[in-house]
Amino acid sequence: MSYEIVPRGQARSTPSARTRRDISRIADYTKIEQSRVQSKAMVGEFAIQEVGYIKAIQHQAEQANPDAAEAIALIVNITVQGIARSVANFNNDWQ
């Protein structure tokens, strides 16, 4: 199989129990790290989508009420900063 270090039938001797245990530990650690990287990427992608949505709503709100554009921009910028801070905190917690 593709995940095997030595394809079956080609090994000259079987690895020791310690070697098998070490390989298993390394594989588990690798899976954990892959999950960590994937979760960080997913949180970042979700944040980007949320910011895009908020910016679209900002544009619509400013078009509907031009007099409130400055206040709307302030609210949106504070919200975007909060999202960025949350993503940064998530990434720091998962190091």
PyMOL commands that set and color helices and strands:
alter all, ss='L'
color gray80, all
select helices_A, chain A and resi 17-64+66-93
alter helices_A, ss='H'
color red, helices_A
deselect
rebuild
show_as cartoon
